[in-house]
């Protein structure tokens, strides 16, 4: 077979020849060769496919453009053309740049001119492009099957035409299959979406899981596509967030009310206490004053519970052991419950320690035991248990609150009482919410527990069902430690003779604190705000041994006042007082070298704290 290069004298096809078909109008490559296999003409599409110009290909053997083919095979092809055989084949052609072109060719005999010699005409398609297109179509076709979310296609009358593998859980639950009917919760919305010709969205519960569905109708094709997503975890997170926001809002309200009420109680109880100290034992007015003081103390206890719920009480955390607290309280707890209730303990002997305020943990235990007792009016079993636990993300996902993973100690109070339904559990920790009869409870017991646990960086979990009892689990961060430290109290209220600068913006509270301090022998300089305090300190000739100031006041606050005063009088000690526990941390920063006391306080408590601040080394 020859492969002579093109010569200038080679005849060109006559454009007027009937054989000169409109090749340029065809989208496929066209290749015309003579009986010997020499190229006579190609169209522009084939030029683009191979990268040659027509002038470069003319008179060259077609075999020169075929990859890995021998001359014998080419001669067979040419003989079949002369015999009038038409055929199709896949073949690799060579582009000008040397890269292969996988092509599909339909070739048959073709006469050059009306009376010209026989040759061949080939239609060439880029088979690689076709295969890539097929692969793209296949990739798209696989998309629903590979989608990790359920995808269904249903007919207009609700028959399932297609369901991807992710639908297995749904189909099994619905007891249906491809060719079966769509379940009732989806059938009506699907029919309505098809009728209206617009998309619809809905959520349905499937065996404890929440699925969202987008129903997209295609009326022109007579079917609908349903795209689903399991949103159970998202809904749980949203519930956790709403609950946390609700409790935070209620806590802010409760804390604000308690703070304002505390100032009033501080004055009422303080004045009653001062008067009782002055009156002799047989004075006829003592009984009335004692009633006022006792009633005020009961009201103060309620405000402390509100502050506990809102996490605004001052804790005194130390390393404690829950087993010790439970054991020490058992005698008291047995007096709280009737004989019809059996009290059991299941305490882990290998229990590790936690860091918390022991008095507040006792409060938690008392409140939970009282609630459990009230849930078993006909008797039952009350179990107190402890354990070391490790909380993880799986635990967090199964609860309506977020948990920081890590080691914890767990205190559980378990009763066999009447239990609670979901509606009651939803409001369980809200202040003043109670299921007890009027006059039998304040609704602050569990709210107090919730606040103490959260302020102790722990979690509380309640599991209950009507008629099946209740389990309350309190989780506190686990640490290494040696147990509860001893607590010592000074029996007598100390006195002194030092000068104290008292700063308090509420007149009634300031007057009361001044009288308490003066009763202890102190010289008191009292002012209503920080600016007056600095002015008085600037002109006072003698020493000021202690600054006793409120934290939040109009204008300059207590910590800023302390810093300004210390610049002028570096030896002055500082004691802050406030009704808000969260201010304690800001008031005891190292640069302030100060102490903190939470209002309201008794005269004895104030005297001890003032003496402690004065005697503390700078």
Beta strands, then each sheet from edge to edge (+ up, - down):
strand 1: 29-34
strand 2: 39-42
strand 3: 87-94
strand 4: 100-111
strand 5: 118-126
strand 6: 151-155
strand 7: 160-163
strand 8: 200-206
strand 9: 209-218
strand 10: 223-230
strand 11: 318-320
strand 12: 341-346
strand 13: 353-356
strand 14: 380-391
strand 15: 406-415
strand 16: 459-464
strand 17: 470-479
strand 18: 499-503
strand 19: 523-527
strand 20: 546-550
strand 21: 573-578
strand 22: 594-598
sheet 1: 2+ 1- 5+ 4- 3+
sheet 2: 7+ 6- 10+ 9- 8+
sheet 3: 11+ 13- 17+ 15- 14+ 12+
sheet 4: 11+ 13- 17+ 16-
sheet 5: 19+ 18+ 20+ 21+ 22+
end
